[in-house]
């Protein structure tokens, strides 16, 4: 049986949401593109557009499915095929040569899109009367397919286009997220992809994310045997939702906490972070045209008749774990841009809290044990 294993499916089984996203999305995209093609008498091009739809809606992360590849690939392939037909003599080898030139052009334009080869072949076999109309229709149809794909994929929570210009991270800087700051230079990753001839299937950003995920999984494995109960703080200082923010601020000052749980009886309602006080004061300063310092002093003034309470600014972001939760599970929760602290609960009752400092200390301790 081992010899036949290579004939088995190489892809993981899809989830139901993936089936719906790909199937229904492709149908909607082709409906829009098909109407344009039929209106100008190029309905035969719906076949390669169907192949484009497979990429855009089923594998939107692929470099072959990105907007540049779809629009420029299809349109560029069509233009090269039409030019080849115009300059080459009519013969049996003309159409194959036109397709070969179209593929070379797509590679040169960094717009490799397999359906573009089919577009070139169909035009070579049945040249249109008007080049301008054909090229405009192919470009418009490809653009519509991509446009619907953007809306549809994002409606399902998929990032498409997958590769976007560098954008500021959660801190307003261009630094990548810490889990993406891998030990391999992006130029080295690009070289690896080229060496293994995978640049058309996987981008540098994809590979960086995968390597980062592997490193995080490796770190989690190093923490095997540790649970949240092993590293959590147990002697908790909590406040009620009716606690004045002045009292909360004093706890932050005197205890040096970065977060304080808000409870009602034993039931956890959420957490208050130091930054929450500053954010609320900043909002008040803008709304009432006060300075930030004046707004902050007013916020923590317990003598006001309508002074805000802890329940007004608590965060209930839903990140909660049980005492038996492996520490490795906490790594993504406490990564940069995520939670600063994670409450540990038994049912609805809070029994501890794990901060980033607790996690770093646990990692350092396990590393010392491994190298000692």
N, C-alpha and C positions, 0 to 999 in steps of 0.2 A: 504493500500500500504506500510505502514511503516514496516510491518512484513517481506515483501519480499525485502526490501532494501539491506539486506545483500547478496542477490544473484546477485546484480548488479556488473558490473566491478569495481574492486578495484584499477586499474591502470589508470593513466591519458592517454588521447589519444596521440598517437605518432605524431611527426612531420614527414613530407615527408622525410627529411634527415635521420631520425632515421630508417625509413622503408628501405631506400636504403642501409644504412650502415649495418644493421643487415642482410637483405636478401642476398644482393650481397656478402658481406663479408663471411657469412656462406657458401655460395655456393663455393667460391674460396678456403676457408680453407678445406672443405670436399673433394673438387676435389683433392687437394694435398695429404691429408691423405688417401683418397680412393684408389689412385694409389698405395700407399705403401701396403695397406691391400690386394688388389687384386694380387699384385705381389707375395705374399707369401701364398696365399690361405686362407686368413682370412677375406674375404669380408663381412662375417656376422657381424663383429664388427663395420661396418659402422653405424649401428643403434645407439649404445651408443655414438659414436663419433658425430652423429647428435645432440644428446642431449648436448654434450660438446660444440658444435658450438653455440647452443642457448645461453648458458651462456657467452661464450667468446665474441660473436659479438653483442648480444642483451642487456646484462646487464654486461658490463665489469667492473663495479664498485663493483660488488658483491664479497664478500670473497670467494664464491664457484667457481668463475671464474678466480681467480688469477693463474699464471703459476705453483706455487707450488702445488696448489690444483688439477689442471688439470693433470699435468705430474705425480706427486707422487701419487695422488689419483687413477688414472687409472692403473698405473703400480703396485702400492702396492696392490690394490684390486685383480689384476690378479694373482700376486704372492701368496697371501694368499689363493685364491680359488684353485690354482693348488696344493699347499701344502696340503690343506684340503682333496682334492680328493685322494692324494697319501697315506694319513695315515688313512682315514676313510673307512669303508666297503661300497661297493656299495649298496645303498638303496634309497628309495624315499625321505628320509629326508636329504640326503647328500648335495644336491644342495642348499636347503634353509639354511642349517647350514653354508655352505661355504660362502654364501652371507652375512649372519649375522656376521661371523668372519671378512669378508672383510670390512664391515661397521665399526666394532669396531677398526680395524687396521687403517682405514682412520682417525677416530677420534683421535686415539692415536698419529698419525703422524701429526696431525693438518693439514690434507689435505683432508677434507671432500669435496667430489665431487659426487653428486648424480649419474651421469652416470657411476661412478666406480662400483656401485651396479649392473648395467646392464652388464658391462664387466665381473664381477665375475660370474654372472648367466649364460651368454653365454658360458664361458669357462667350467663351471661346467657341463652344459648340453652336450657340444660337446668338450671334451678335445683335445688339439692339440697333434700331434705326438712329436713335439720338443718344450720343454719349452723355451729354450734359444731364439729360433727364434720368438716365440710368444711374450715373454716379450720385446725383443728388438724392435719388430715391434710396439707394443703398446706404448712403450716409444717414439720411433721415430715419430709415427703418432701423438701422443699427443703434442710432441715438435713442430712438423711442424704446427699443428693447432694453437698453441700458437704463434709461430714465425710470421705466416701470420697475426694473430690477432693483434700483436703488431704494425706491419707496417700499417695494414688497419685502426685500431682505431686512430693511430696518424695522418694518412692522413686526417681523419675527425676531427682532433682537440681534440680527446679524450685521456686522460692520461691512458695508459695501459702498464704495470702493474700499478694498482691504488696505491698500497702501495709500496713505494720505501724506501730504507735506508735514514736516515736523511741526508739532503743536506743543505749546507749553504744557507741562505736567500739572498736577494738582497744586503745586507750590508756585506756579507762574514762571517756572524756569524751563530751559530746554533739556535739562538732565533727564535721562530715562528713569523709569521707576526702578527702585533698588533691585527687584527681582529680575529686571532686564539688564542689569549692569554685570554681564557675564565677563569671565576672564579672557574671552577671545575677542580680538579686534574685528569690527565689521568687515574690514578689508580681508582679513583671514577667512571669515565665513564666506565671502564672495569667491575667494580662491578655491575653497573646498567645494562649493557648488559647481564651479567651472570644471574643477578636476574630475569630479564624478558625473559631469554632464547632467546636472539636475537643476540648472538655473531656469529652465522653462517650466519646471514642475513646482519649484519651491523658491521663495524669495529670501533675501537676507533677513528681513523682518520676521518671516515665518520661522526660519532656523534659529534665530536669536530667542524667540519665544519658547521654542521647543527645548533648547539647551537650558534656558532659565528654569523651565518647568522640571527638567531632569535634575538640575542642581537642587531645587527646592525639595524634590522627592528624596534625593540623597540625604539632605539635611534632616528631613523628617525621619528617615530610616535610622539616622544616628541617634534620634531621640526615642527609639523604641524602648518600651519599658517604663517611660515617664508618662504620667497622666496629669491632667489639670489639677487634681487633688494634691499631687506631689509638690507643685510649685506655686500654688495660689496663696494669696494672703487670706487668713481666716479671721483675724481679730478686726472686724470691719467697723468703721465709723460711718454711720448712715444718717440721713436726714429724712424728714417727712415732706410730703408735697406742700405743706403749709409753712415750712421753715422759711424765715425771711432771708433774702439774698445777702444781707449784711452778715448774718450768722454763717452762711455758706462761705462767704469771702474770708471770714476770720478762720474757719477751719482750713481753708487752702493755705492761709498765711502761717498758721501756727503748726500745722501738721506736715506741711510740705507735700500734700497730695496733689496728683494731677487729675484725679477724678473722684467723685463721691457718689455712691448709690443713693437713689431716692426710693424709699420703701413705704408701704402702707401696711402696718402690722409686720408680717414676715414676707409679704408679697412684693417682689421687685417691680417697680414701675419704670425705671430707666436710670440713666447716669447723667450727672452734671460734670462737665469738664471746665477747667479754668478758662479756656478760650471762649466758652459759652457766655461768660460774664462780659468779656470784652466785646464780643459780637453784639450782644444785646445793648450794651452801652453805646456802641457805634451807631446802631440803628436809631436809638433815641436821640443821639447827637444830631444826626441828619434830619430827623423828623421835627425836632424842636429847635434846631439851629443853635445848639449849645456846643461848647468845646467837648472833646472826648473825655477829658479829665472831669469836667463838671458833670457830664452825663453819668460817668462811672460813680462818682461820689453820690449823686442823687439815687442811682440804682441801688446802692448798698445802704442807704439811709433807712434804718428800721423804724424811725419815728414818723414816717409819712403814713397818712391814713390809708393810702392805696398802694403801699409798697409792693412790688412784685415778689412772688414766692418761688420756691424751688420748683414747684409743679409747672410754673409758667415757662421754664427754659430747659427742662430735662429733655434728654434724647432717648428715645426708645427705638434703636435701630435694628432690633431683632437678633443681634449676634449674641447668642447665649450658648453655653456648653454645660454638659454634665460633669460631675467630679471624675467619672471614669473615662472622659474623652482623652484620647492620646494627644500628647503635646504636639506631635506633628501636624495635627488638624488645626492647631492655633497659628501655625506659621502664616498661611495666607490671610487669616483674619486680622493678624496684627502687623501685616506688611504695610509699607508706606502707602498712604492714601486710604487705608482701611480704618479699623477701629484702633483707638489708643489703649483701650482696656476692654476686656471681655469678662462679663460676670459669669460666675459658675453657680448654677441653680440646681436644686433638687425639687422637681415639680415647679411650683411658683416661688419657692423660698430660696433666697440667695444665701449661699453657704461660703462664698469666697469670691475673689476677683483676681484675674491675671492681667498684669500690665506688660508693656513691652520690656520694661526693666527686668521683670520676673523671667520673661522668655530669654532675654540675652544672658542673664545670669545662669539659667539652666543650660543653655547651649555652651557657655564657657566652662561650666562644671563638667559636662559630658566630654568636651574636647580635652580638658585636662586629664580626665580619667583614661581617655583613649591614647593619649601620648605619654602618660606617666609610666 
